[in-house]
Amino acid sequence: MRKLALVLSALLASAALAQTPPATPLKDEVKVFATMDEAAIYVSGKIYEKNHYYEYGGVIVKGPKGFMISLPTTQRHGTDVSFDDDPESFDFPIVATYHVHPCLTNVFPSVFSPQDLQSSRVTRTPGYVLDECTGAVHYWAPGDGYMDADAMLKLGVNPVALMQGVELSPGRIVGTIVVTGEVLN
């Protein structure tokens, strides 16, 4: 009788989950990764599978068995995202942040924006960003440096922004995922 009750309970729980679509990618997954890079590449790919119109982001934490990712969140904007990076919200220390840059016109998805760089400096953690145009996953840590003015001009950064001291960085590419490269308007 006890086995039947457990089976019925499991079936009811499965049915309830099947009727409720996940609000974010990875809702029911808990994975542990050997490196931060692996975690960032994995979550970038999962986000891209679900949506490539909005920025999503979250944090990577380090537990005793390896690196884990928080659920990605979005505000349904193509050019900004905010997520919980309060260390007191997690059981393990935050070691990095991650987010994705959709492939939109008139933006630079292959670089960390001034806001991205500032966030990493404030939280004192490195960041990862997925360029959804190329599939490249970029890494930048405070102290890694910025693009020079000539590189920013070639990228298409407005010269006025350069005079105002805008900082950008492509970081370094740590991996890639498969993307369509479709530019969204």
C-alpha positions in Angstrom: 0.0 0.0 0.0 2.8 2.4 0.9 4.4 1.8 -2.6 1.2 2.6 -4.3 0.9 5.9 -2.3 4.5 6.8 -3.3 3.8 6.0 -7.0 0.6 8.0 -7.0 2.3 10.9 -5.3 5.1 10.9 -7.8 2.6 10.7 -10.7 0.6 13.7 -9.4 3.8 15.7 -8.9 4.9 14.9 -12.5 1.5 15.8 -13.9 1.6 19.2 -12.0 5.1 19.9 -13.3 4.1 19.0 -16.9 1.2 21.5 -16.8 3.3 24.3 -15.6 5.8 25.6 -18.2 9.2 26.7 -16.8 9.4 30.4 -16.2 13.1 30.4 -16.9 15.6 28.1 -18.6 17.1 25.5 -16.2 14.2 25.7 -13.7 14.5 22.1 -12.4 18.1 21.5 -13.1 21.0 21.4 -10.6 24.3 20.7 -12.2 27.8 20.9 -10.8 30.7 21.9 -13.1 34.5 21.4 -12.8 35.2 25.0 -13.9 33.6 28.4 -14.0 34.1 28.4 -17.8 32.1 25.1 -18.2 29.3 26.5 -16.1 29.2 29.8 -18.1 29.2 28.0 -21.5 26.5 25.6 -20.4 24.1 28.2 -19.1 24.7 30.4 -22.1 23.7 27.5 -24.4 20.6 26.8 -22.4 19.5 30.4 -22.4 20.1 30.6 -26.2 18.0 27.5 -26.7 15.0 29.1 -24.9 15.2 32.7 -26.0 17.5 35.0 -28.0 15.5 38.3 -27.8 16.2 39.3 -24.2 19.2 39.6 -21.9 19.3 37.0 -19.2 21.8 36.8 -16.4 22.7 35.3 -13.0 25.6 34.2 -10.9 28.0 31.3 -10.6 28.7 30.0 -7.1 31.4 27.6 -5.8 30.3 24.8 -3.6 32.4 21.9 -2.1 31.8 19.7 -5.2 32.3 22.4 -7.9 30.7 25.3 -9.6 26.9 25.8 -9.9 24.7 28.4 -11.6 21.8 30.4 -10.4 18.6 30.4 -12.4 18.8 33.0 -15.2 16.5 36.0 -14.8 15.4 38.6 -17.3 13.4 41.9 -17.3 12.5 41.2 -20.9 14.8 43.9 -22.3 17.2 43.4 -25.1 19.9 45.7 -23.7 20.0 45.3 -20.0 19.4 42.8 -17.2 19.5 42.8 -13.5 19.8 39.8 -11.2 20.4 38.9 -7.6 24.1 39.2 -6.8 23.7 39.6 -3.1 26.1 37.1 -1.5 23.6 36.6 1.4 21.1 35.1 -1.1 23.2 32.1 -1.8 24.5 29.2 0.3 28.0 29.3 -1.4 30.3 32.2 -2.4 29.6 34.0 -5.7 32.6 33.6 -7.9 31.4 35.1 -11.2 28.4 36.5 -13.0 27.0 35.6 -16.4 24.6 37.2 -18.9 23.8 37.1 -22.6 23.9 39.9 -25.2 21.2 39.4 -27.9 22.2 39.9 -31.6 20.6 43.3 -32.0 21.3 46.1 -34.5 23.2 49.2 -33.2 24.7 47.4 -30.2 28.0 45.7 -29.5 27.3 42.2 -28.3 30.9 41.1 -28.5 32.1 43.4 -25.7 31.5 44.0 -22.0 29.6 47.3 -21.7 30.7 50.1 -19.3 27.9 48.9 -17.0 29.1 45.2 -17.2 32.6 46.3 -16.3 31.4 48.5 -13.4 29.3 45.6 -12.0 32.4 43.3 -12.0 34.5 45.9 -10.3 31.8 46.6 -7.6 31.2 42.9 -6.9 34.9 42.1 -7.3 34.0 39.1 -9.4 34.7 38.2 -13.1 31.9 38.2 -15.6 30.9 36.1 -18.6 28.9 37.3 -21.6 27.6 35.4 -24.6 27.7 37.2 -27.9 24.5 35.8 -29.5 25.7 36.9 -33.0 28.8 34.7 -33.0 28.2 32.3 -30.2 31.5 33.3 -28.4 31.4 33.3 -24.6 33.7 36.1 -23.3 35.3 36.3 -19.9 36.6 39.5 -18.2 37.9 40.1 -14.7 38.7 43.4 -12.9 42.2 44.3 -13.9 42.1 42.7 -17.3 42.1 46.0 -19.2 40.0 47.7 -21.8 39.9 48.3 -25.6 42.1 51.0 -27.0 40.5 54.0 -28.7 41.4 52.8 -32.2 39.8 49.4 -31.6 36.6 51.1 -30.3 36.5 53.4 -33.4 36.7 50.4 -35.7 33.9 48.7 -33.7 31.8 51.8 -34.3 31.8 53.5 -31.0 30.9 57.2 -31.2 34.0 59.5 -30.9 32.1 61.6 -28.4 31.7 58.6 -26.1 35.5 58.1 -26.4 36.1 61.7 -25.3 33.8 61.0 -22.4 36.0 58.1 -21.3 33.8 55.2 -22.2 35.4 51.8 -21.3 34.7 48.6 -23.2 36.4 45.3 -23.3 36.0 42.1 -25.4 37.7 40.1 -22.6 38.9 36.8 -23.8 36.9 34.1 -25.5 36.7 30.9 -23.3 34.3 28.9 -25.5 31.6 28.9 -28.1 28.0 27.7 -28.6 26.2 27.2 -31.9 24.0 30.2 -32.8 22.1 31.2 -35.9 23.8 34.6 -36.1 20.4 36.2 -37.0 20.4 39.9 -36.3 17.2 41.0 -34.5 15.6 44.4 -34.9 
